Amino acid sequence: MTDLAREYRQFERSVHWRKVREVVSAIGGLVVGGGFFLRATELAPQIGWALSTALALFVAWYLAKRTSVEPMPGQMTFASSMALYRRELERQTKLLKSVAWLWCLTIIPPIVAEAIGRGLAISQPTLQPVHVGGYLLICFLVGWLYVQHARTLQQRSETLAGIAERG
């Protein structure tokens, strides 16, 4: 097995395990969103958590369906193998960037619904800045991690492009 094929298999495994972690996280989001939906006593928060749960379900489906890596056939030329690897690196880079925003979208409906619900119920205190800040911090950290990973994949793709040009 060539070094490139071995590296590609490692790439496949890392994408597989990242996908498993993401789907498990999405399922966790479904459970949390469902729990908050069931605990909500007013319509606005129920709608917000229902939307969040639906978005988490979409993210889980999207990740399960779209993030797999195309297997490398056994008999390929070096140039074909390199092209497949670079294509998959670029596809995964784009997916990582879109997934970061998808995760952030799941948190928006509950924030908006809670603000609307509390605004309509005068007896309740307004939405706490600490809660909003915590949500935004989570979104920022998730997005930042995905972008960093996408950058790593993009750098590897550029390295492979340089090798292909020299070879």
C-alpha positions as a Markdown table, in Angstrom:
| # | Residue | x | y | z |
|---|---|---|---|---|
| 1 | Met | 0.0 | 0.0 | 0.0 |
| 2 | Thr | 1.4 | 3.4 | -0.9 |
| 3 | Asp | 1.9 | 6.2 | 1.5 |
| 4 | Leu | -0.8 | 8.2 | -0.2 |
| 5 | Ala | -3.3 | 5.3 | 0.1 |
| 6 | Arg | -2.4 | 4.8 | 3.7 |
| 7 | Glu | -2.9 | 8.5 | 4.4 |
| 8 | Tyr | -6.2 | 8.5 | 2.6 |
| 9 | Arg | -7.4 | 5.5 | 4.7 |
| 10 | Gln | -6.5 | 7.5 | 7.8 |
| 11 | Phe | -8.4 | 10.5 | 6.5 |
| 12 | Glu | -11.4 | 8.2 | 5.9 |
| 13 | Arg | -11.3 | 7.0 | 9.5 |
| 14 | Ser | -10.9 | 10.5 | 10.9 |
| 15 | Val | -13.9 | 11.7 | 8.9 |
| 16 | His | -15.9 | 8.6 | 10.0 |
| 17 | Trp | -15.2 | 9.2 | 13.7 |
| 18 | Arg | -15.9 | 13.0 | 13.3 |
| 19 | Lys | -19.2 | 12.0 | 11.7 |
| 20 | Val | -20.0 | 9.7 | 14.6 |
| 21 | Arg | -19.2 | 12.5 | 17.2 |
| 22 | Glu | -21.4 | 15.0 | 15.2 |
| 23 | Val | -24.3 | 12.6 | 14.9 |
| 24 | Val | -24.1 | 11.8 | 18.6 |
| 25 | Ser | -24.0 | 15.5 | 19.4 |
| 26 | Ala | -27.0 | 16.1 | 17.2 |
| 27 | Ile | -28.9 | 13.3 | 18.9 |
| 28 | Gly | -27.9 | 14.9 | 22.2 |
| 29 | Gly | -29.3 | 18.2 | 20.9 |
| 30 | Leu | -32.5 | 16.4 | 20.0 |
| 31 | Val | -32.8 | 15.1 | 23.5 |
| 32 | Val | -32.1 | 18.4 | 25.1 |
| 33 | Gly | -34.4 | 20.3 | 22.8 |
| 34 | Gly | -37.1 | 17.8 | 23.3 |
| 35 | Gly | -36.7 | 18.0 | 27.1 |
| 36 | Phe | -37.0 | 21.8 | 27.0 |
| 37 | Phe | -40.0 | 21.6 | 24.6 |
| 38 | Leu | -41.8 | 19.3 | 27.1 |
| 39 | Arg | -40.9 | 21.5 | 30.1 |
| 40 | Ala | -42.0 | 24.8 | 28.3 |
| 41 | Thr | -45.4 | 26.0 | 29.5 |
| 42 | Glu | -46.0 | 28.8 | 27.1 |
| 43 | Leu | -46.5 | 28.7 | 23.3 |
| 44 | Ala | -43.5 | 30.9 | 22.2 |
| 45 | Pro | -40.8 | 28.8 | 24.0 |
| 46 | Gln | -42.5 | 25.6 | 22.8 |
| 47 | Ile | -42.4 | 26.8 | 19.2 |
| 48 | Gly | -38.7 | 27.8 | 19.7 |
| 49 | Trp | -37.7 | 24.5 | 21.1 |
| 50 | Ala | -39.7 | 22.6 | 18.5 |
| 51 | Leu | -37.9 | 24.5 | 15.8 |
| 52 | Ser | -34.6 | 23.9 | 17.5 |
| 53 | Thr | -35.3 | 20.2 | 17.7 |
| 54 | Ala | -36.4 | 20.0 | 14.1 |
| 55 | Leu | -33.1 | 21.8 | 13.1 |
| 56 | Ala | -31.1 | 19.4 | 15.2 |
| 57 | Leu | -32.9 | 16.5 | 13.4 |
| 58 | Phe | -32.0 | 18.1 | 10.1 |
| 59 | Val | -28.3 | 18.5 | 11.1 |
| 60 | Ala | -28.2 | 14.8 | 12.2 |
| 61 | Trp | -29.7 | 13.7 | 8.9 |
| 62 | Tyr | -27.4 | 16.0 | 6.9 |
| 63 | Leu | -24.3 | 14.8 | 8.7 |
| 64 | Ala | -25.2 | 11.2 | 8.3 |
| 65 | Lys | -26.0 | 11.6 | 4.6 |
| 66 | Arg | -23.4 | 14.1 | 3.4 |
| 67 | Thr | -20.2 | 13.7 | 5.3 |
| 68 | Ser | -19.0 | 10.3 | 4.2 |
| 69 | Val | -15.8 | 10.0 | 2.2 |
| 70 | Glu | -15.7 | 8.3 | -1.2 |
| 71 | Pro | -13.6 | 5.1 | -0.8 |
| 72 | Met | -10.4 | 4.9 | -2.8 |
| 73 | Pro | -10.6 | 2.0 | -5.3 |
| 74 | Gly | -7.8 | -0.5 | -5.0 |
| 75 | Gln | -6.3 | 0.0 | -8.5 |
| 76 | Met | -5.8 | 3.7 | -9.2 |
| 77 | Thr | -2.9 | 5.6 | -10.7 |
| 78 | Phe | -1.0 | 7.9 | -8.4 |
| 79 | Ala | -2.5 | 10.9 | -10.2 |
| 80 | Ser | -6.0 | 9.6 | -9.9 |
| 81 | Ser | -5.5 | 8.8 | -6.2 |
| 82 | Met | -4.1 | 12.3 | -5.7 |
| 83 | Ala | -7.1 | 13.9 | -7.5 |
| 84 | Leu | -9.6 | 11.8 | -5.5 |
| 85 | Tyr | -7.9 | 12.8 | -2.2 |
| 86 | Arg | -7.8 | 16.5 | -3.1 |
| 87 | Arg | -11.4 | 16.5 | -4.2 |
| 88 | Glu | -12.5 | 14.8 | -0.9 |
| 89 | Leu | -10.4 | 17.3 | 1.1 |
| 90 | Glu | -12.0 | 20.2 | -0.6 |
| 91 | Arg | -15.5 | 18.7 | -0.2 |
| 92 | Gln | -14.9 | 18.1 | 3.5 |
| 93 | Thr | -13.6 | 21.6 | 3.9 |
| 94 | Lys | -16.8 | 23.1 | 2.5 |
| 95 | Leu | -18.9 | 20.8 | 4.6 |
| 96 | Leu | -17.1 | 21.8 | 7.8 |
| 97 | Lys | -17.7 | 25.4 | 7.1 |
| 98 | Ser | -21.4 | 24.9 | 6.4 |
| 99 | Val | -21.9 | 22.5 | 9.4 |
| 100 | Ala | -20.5 | 25.2 | 11.8 |
| 101 | Trp | -23.3 | 27.5 | 10.7 |
| 102 | Leu | -25.9 | 24.7 | 10.9 |
| 103 | Trp | -25.1 | 24.1 | 14.5 |
| 104 | Cys | -25.4 | 27.8 | 15.3 |
| 105 | Leu | -28.8 | 27.9 | 13.6 |
| 106 | Thr | -30.2 | 25.4 | 16.1 |
| 107 | Ile | -29.7 | 27.8 | 19.0 |
| 108 | Ile | -31.4 | 30.8 | 17.5 |
| 109 | Pro | -35.1 | 29.7 | 17.7 |
| 110 | Pro | -35.0 | 29.1 | 21.5 |
| 111 | Ile | -33.3 | 32.4 | 22.1 |
| 112 | Val | -35.8 | 34.4 | 20.0 |
| 113 | Ala | -38.8 | 32.5 | 21.4 |
| 114 | Glu | -37.7 | 32.9 | 25.0 |
| 115 | Ala | -37.2 | 36.7 | 24.4 |
| 116 | Ile | -40.7 | 36.9 | 22.8 |
| 117 | Gly | -42.3 | 34.7 | 25.5 |
| 118 | Arg | -40.8 | 36.7 | 28.3 |
| 119 | Gly | -41.6 | 39.9 | 26.6 |
| 120 | Leu | -45.3 | 38.9 | 26.4 |
| 121 | Ala | -45.3 | 37.7 | 30.0 |
| 122 | Ile | -44.7 | 40.9 | 32.0 |
| 123 | Ser | -44.4 | 39.1 | 35.3 |
| 124 | Gln | -41.2 | 37.2 | 34.2 |
| 125 | Pro | -37.8 | 38.9 | 34.2 |
| 126 | Thr | -36.3 | 39.7 | 30.8 |
| 127 | Leu | -34.0 | 37.3 | 29.1 |
| 128 | Gln | -30.7 | 37.2 | 31.0 |
| 129 | Pro | -27.6 | 38.5 | 29.1 |
| 130 | Val | -25.7 | 35.7 | 30.7 |
| 131 | His | -27.9 | 33.1 | 28.9 |
| 132 | Val | -27.6 | 34.9 | 25.6 |
| 133 | Gly | -23.8 | 35.3 | 26.1 |
| 134 | Gly | -23.5 | 31.6 | 26.9 |
| 135 | Tyr | -25.4 | 30.6 | 23.8 |
| 136 | Leu | -23.3 | 32.9 | 21.6 |
| 137 | Leu | -20.1 | 31.7 | 23.2 |
| 138 | Ile | -21.1 | 28.1 | 22.4 |
| 139 | Cys | -21.8 | 29.1 | 18.8 |
| 140 | Phe | -18.5 | 30.9 | 18.5 |
| 141 | Leu | -16.5 | 28.0 | 19.9 |
| 142 | Val | -18.2 | 25.4 | 17.7 |
| 143 | Gly | -17.8 | 27.6 | 14.6 |
| 144 | Trp | -14.1 | 28.3 | 15.5 |
| 145 | Leu | -13.3 | 24.6 | 15.9 |
| 146 | Tyr | -14.9 | 23.7 | 12.6 |
| 147 | Val | -13.1 | 26.5 | 10.8 |
| 148 | Gln | -9.8 | 25.5 | 12.3 |
| 149 | His | -10.3 | 21.9 | 11.1 |
| 150 | Ala | -11.4 | 23.1 | 7.7 |
| 151 | Arg | -8.1 | 25.2 | 7.5 |
| 152 | Thr | -6.1 | 22.1 | 8.3 |
| 153 | Leu | -7.8 | 20.2 | 5.5 |
| 154 | Gln | -7.3 | 23.1 | 3.1 |
| 155 | Gln | -3.6 | 23.2 | 3.9 |
| 156 | Arg | -3.2 | 19.5 | 3.2 |
| 157 | Ser | -5.0 | 20.0 | -0.1 |
| 158 | Glu | -2.7 | 22.8 | -1.0 |
| 159 | Thr | 0.3 | 20.6 | -0.1 |
| 160 | Leu | -1.0 | 17.8 | -2.3 |
| 161 | Ala | -1.5 | 20.3 | -5.1 |
| 162 | Gly | 2.2 | 21.3 | -4.8 |
| 163 | Ile | 3.3 | 17.6 | -4.9 |
| 164 | Ala | 1.1 | 17.0 | -8.0 |
| 165 | Glu | 2.6 | 20.0 | -9.8 |
| 166 | Arg | 6.2 | 18.8 | -9.0 |
| 167 | Gly | 5.4 | 15.2 | -9.9 |
